[in-house]
Amino acid sequence: SLHNNRTRQNDTTTKNEKSKTPPPKYRSFKKLSWSTMGYHYDWTARAYHDEGAKSPIPKELAELSSMFAHTCLLLLSSNKKKKKDSSSSSTTTFTPSACIVNYYNPRSTMGGHRDDLELTFDKPVVSFSLGLSCVFLLGGHKKEDDNVTPILIRPGDVQMMGGEARLRYHGVARII
């Protein structure tokens, strides 16, 4: 998933303490379930690391994600104009600042969650699927919502969550 904006920093640590903490390193690729490019995410603290823990996002990946996000933002803007909705206007520019790569094995799942730590939510999350197919679950805005839609995601699929879908709960039920 590619995200456009950094998230809020954990207020319990000072900037000096944060900049001295490098992202964790893995000893075994077999245990690796995710990696990051751009701003590095700390799953325990539920926050992105500061500038010191930033790695480059490959140019081609940044350009591809920007192209898909731009298209998504144009469609959302067009739909708002058709509905004469003037709420929360967003520009159609997108420069990814964080990229999380999830690695799945055939028994993997990803619990329901929201991508809700960015500073703003007016840009979509862009997700590229490579490797195995999966059943992706798209829920509602509350974890308790019963209306869950299963979506078959295949290698090569691109999924964008923008507009009203941006903050929906989602997860991976099964790898196929």
C-alpha positions in Angstrom: 0.0 0.0 0.0 1.2 3.5 -0.8 0.3 6.4 1.4 0.6 10.1 0.6 0.9 11.7 3.9 3.0 11.0 7.0 1.2 10.1 10.2 1.2 11.9 13.5 4.3 11.2 15.6 4.0 9.4 18.9 3.8 12.3 21.4 5.4 10.3 24.3 8.9 10.5 22.8 11.0 13.5 22.0 12.4 14.2 18.5 15.9 13.4 19.6 14.8 10.0 21.0 13.0 9.2 17.8 15.9 10.0 15.5 18.2 7.7 17.4 15.9 4.7 16.9 16.6 2.9 13.6 13.9 0.7 12.1 14.1 -2.9 13.1 16.3 -5.2 11.0 15.3 -8.8 10.2 17.6 -11.8 10.8 15.6 -14.2 8.7 13.7 -13.6 5.4 11.5 -16.5 6.4 10.1 -14.5 9.3 9.6 -11.3 7.2 6.0 -10.4 6.8 6.3 -6.8 5.7 8.8 -4.1 4.8 8.7 -0.4 4.2 10.0 2.2 1.8 9.7 5.9 2.3 8.7 6.7 5.9 9.1 3.5 8.0 6.2 2.3 10.0 6.4 1.1 13.6 3.5 -1.5 14.0 3.9 -1.5 17.8 3.7 2.2 18.3 1.2 2.7 15.4 3.2 5.6 14.0 5.7 6.4 11.3 9.4 6.9 12.2 10.9 10.4 11.7 13.1 11.6 8.8 16.0 9.5 10.0 14.1 6.3 9.2 13.3 7.1 5.6 14.4 5.1 2.6 13.9 5.9 -1.1 10.8 4.6 -2.9 11.9 3.4 -6.4 11.1 6.0 -9.1 9.1 3.6 -11.2 6.9 2.5 -8.2 6.3 6.2 -7.2 5.4 7.1 -10.8 3.0 4.1 -11.2 1.3 4.8 -7.8 1.0 8.5 -8.7 -0.7 7.7 -12.0 -3.3 5.4 -10.4 -3.9 7.8 -7.5 -4.3 10.7 -10.0 -6.9 8.7 -11.9 -8.7 7.8 -8.6 -8.8 11.4 -7.6 -10.1 12.6 -10.9 -12.9 10.0 -10.7 -13.8 11.1 -7.2 -13.7 14.7 -8.2 -16.0 14.0 -11.2 -18.4 12.1 -9.1 -18.6 15.0 -6.6 -19.3 17.4 -9.5 -22.1 15.2 -10.7 -23.6 15.1 -7.2 -23.0 18.9 -6.8 -21.0 18.0 -3.7 -18.6 20.8 -2.7 -17.4 19.1 0.5 -13.7 18.6 1.3 -12.2 19.4 -2.1 -8.9 17.7 -2.9 -6.2 18.3 -5.5 -5.4 15.5 -7.9 -1.7 15.5 -7.1 -0.1 12.6 -5.3 3.4 11.9 -4.3 3.8 8.8 -2.2 5.7 9.2 1.1 5.3 5.7 2.5 5.1 2.2 1.0 4.3 -0.9 3.0 5.1 -4.2 1.3 3.2 -7.2 2.8 4.6 -10.7 2.2 2.0 -13.5 2.4 2.5 -17.2 2.6 -0.4 -19.6 1.8 -1.6 -19.5 5.5 -1.4 -15.8 6.0 -4.2 -13.5 6.9 -4.4 -9.8 7.7 -6.9 -8.7 10.4 -9.4 -6.0 9.9 -8.0 -2.6 10.3 -8.2 1.0 8.9 -5.4 3.0 7.5 -6.2 5.9 9.8 -2.9 7.4 10.9 -2.1 9.8 8.1 -2.3 13.5 8.7 -5.1 13.8 6.1 -7.3 11.3 4.3 -8.0 13.1 1.1 -5.6 11.0 -0.9 -6.3 7.3 -1.8 -4.3 4.3 -0.6 -3.0 2.5 -3.7 -2.3 -1.2 -3.4 -0.5 -3.4 -6.0 -1.0 -7.1 -5.8 1.9 -9.4 -6.8 2.3 -13.1 -6.2 -0.6 -15.1 -4.8 -4.4 -14.4 -5.1 -6.4 -13.6 -2.0 -9.8 -12.9 -0.7 -9.8 -9.2 0.4 -12.6 -8.1 2.8 -14.0 -4.6 2.6 -16.1 -3.6 5.6 -17.8 -0.5 6.8 -16.6 2.5 8.8 -17.1 0.8 12.1 -15.6 -2.6 13.0 -19.0 -3.8 14.1 -20.6 -3.2 10.7 -22.0 -6.4 9.2 -21.9 -5.3 5.6 -18.6 -6.9 4.5 -17.8 -7.4 0.8 -15.4 -10.2 -0.2 -13.3 -9.2 -3.2 -11.1 -11.6 -5.2 -7.6 -9.9 -5.7 -5.4 -11.5 -8.3 -1.7 -10.9 -9.2 -1.5 -7.8 -11.2 -4.6 -6.2 -9.7 -4.4 -2.6 -8.4 -6.8 -1.5 -5.7 -7.4 2.0 -4.6 -9.3 3.1 -1.5 -10.3 6.7 -1.8 -13.2 9.0 -1.1 -15.8 7.4 1.3 -14.0 4.0 1.1 -10.7 5.5 2.3 -11.4 4.9 6.0 -13.3 1.6 5.7 -12.1 -1.4 7.7 -10.4 -4.0 5.5 -8.3 -7.1 5.7 -7.2 -10.3 4.0 -9.3 -13.4 4.9 -7.5 -16.0 2.9 -4.6 -16.5 0.5 -5.5 -18.7 -2.5 
